[in-house]
Amino acid sequence: MKPLLWRGVRVPYITSWTAEQVSQPRIIKVPGPRGLRIGYVDETEMADRRLEALWVRTGLAQGCGRPDFLRNNSHRQKLAMRNDLCQLCGQCVLGWFSNGRTLQLVGGSTPIYEGETTTAPPVHPLCAVKATQYCPHLRRGYVAALVERSVLWGVAGIVHDPKTLAPLPHPGSRPGELQHVHIGDKEIRWTLASFTVHSVHSVTAVSPAELQAMAEADTSRASAEGQQVR
């Protein structure tokens, strides 16, 4: 997959584009296997529902309009989490490390901890370093870690009141902030989901120097493979 550029800036695979924003249908109560739940007036089971949660609708027009770097495309995030795709380039990350490990990269200064839940897909080392250089959020601080297992945990979305269908505030969260809801929680039936959530296990912290070394090895590997092709 050729990297997408916008005004000379590389756009991550999971980033949403303005042409992908679509209007959302009205939410109603509908019957389900475990009782009432939220649904759309024109719901299509295969397209609108997964893990018993109702999902936001999103367009598929990657590269059209302009990128919204503050939003991620729900469909591509789900694909990346399900198929171990790099959140930056969209290519599979499996095989870069032994024991099936993958690299996680998140903004901030709090280390990635054992069992942490995340909506961030994995990333290649070289893509990670490029992201830390060009992404304003990551330039303010980031943490990285290798994880041996990334397990489906639930969804991130807005939970609605079963009686009024009004969005429910989550303690300690800001208005509109997405809540992580476990797949076994009854609240998932009342959740309008935006992203897949995984939990990470057997976590090993990666320092900036180690990440840089991994990226350099990534570059050498790509160069060797290119020479073999020629």
C-alpha positions, -999 to +999 in steps of 0.1 A: +000+000+000+014+034-011+014+059+018-012+086+015+001+122+015-018+154+021+001+186+014+033+167+019+022+152+052+019+114+056-016+105+067-020+074+089-040+045+076-067+048+103-071+085+101-106+097+090-111+119+059-138+146+056-155+128+027-160+098+050-183+116+074-219+105+071-251+114+088-262+090+116-297+075+117-320+079+146-315+055+175-345+034+187-351+004+210-351-029+191-354-066+203-323-087+205-312-122+217-307-110+253-336-085+254-341-049+242-311-029+229-304+002+208-307+000+171-313+020+140-346+026+123-331+011+091-306-012+108-288-039+087-276-066+111-245-075+092-233-040+086-244-022+118-239-047+146-209-065+159-202-080+194-239-072+201-231-035+201-245-010+175-218+007+155-216+042+141-218+044+104-188+057+085-180+063+049-152+046+029-136+074+010-100+072+021-079+099+005-109+121-004-114+155+010-089+164+037-076+143+066-091+149+101-061+140+122-082+142+154-105+114+143-100+078+133-121+059+108-142+033+126-141+007+098-103+009+093-096+008+130-117-024+133-098-040+103-064-030+118-072-045+152-087-077+138-059-083+112-028-069+130-024-040+105-001-011+112-021+019+122+003+041+101+009+022+068-019-004+069+004-033+063+005-065+085+029-062+114+032-100+121+066-115+116+087-085+127+093-099+162+097-134+177+069-152+195+043-133+175+049-101+195+037-067+182+047-031+189+023-007+206+028+031+206+006+056+224+009+092+234+016+104+269+041+095+296+023+066+315+039+033+307+017+007+289+008-017+317-002-054+318-038-060+309-043-024+297-072-019+273-065+001+241-080+011+208-046+017+193-037-009+165-001-021+164+027-004+145+059-011+126+091+002+143+100+025+114+064+038+111+065+044+149+097+065+147+083+085+118+051+091+137+070+104+168+088+129+145+058+143+127+028+138+149+023+169+172+006+147+199+034+122+200+061+149+199+048+160+233+055+125+246+050+088+239+055+054+253+061+021+234+060-016+243+062-050+229+032-072+237+030-110+232-008-111+231-034-086+221-069-100+230-103-088+219-118-072+250-147-051+240-157-018+223-152+019+229-184+040+225-212+060+240-235+041+264-272+051+262-298+051+290-321+020+285-352+041+294-346+075+277-319+065+251-300+096+262-262+092+263-251+083+298-222+103+314-193+081+325-178+090+359-145+110+355-149+114+317-155+144+296-187+149+276-186+128+245-156+108+256-158+071+246-162+045+273-146+011+272-173-016+275-165-053+279-181-078+256-196-096+286-212-064+301-249-060+296-242-023+288-228-034+254-264-037+242-269+000+249-236+011+234-231+030+202-196+017+194-169+035+174-138+013+180-127-022+188-109-025+222-081-051+229-063-059+261-025-063+259-005-090+278+031-100+285+041-063+281+078-053+277+086-016+277+106-002+248+128+029+254+132+056+227+167+043+220+155+007+216+127+019+193+152+038+172+174+007+169+144-014+159+136+012+132+171+010+119+169-027+117+136-023+099+153-001+073+181-026+068+156-054+064+136-035+038+168-026+019+179-063+019+145-074+006+146-048-021+180-060-033+167-096-034+138-085-056+161-067-081 
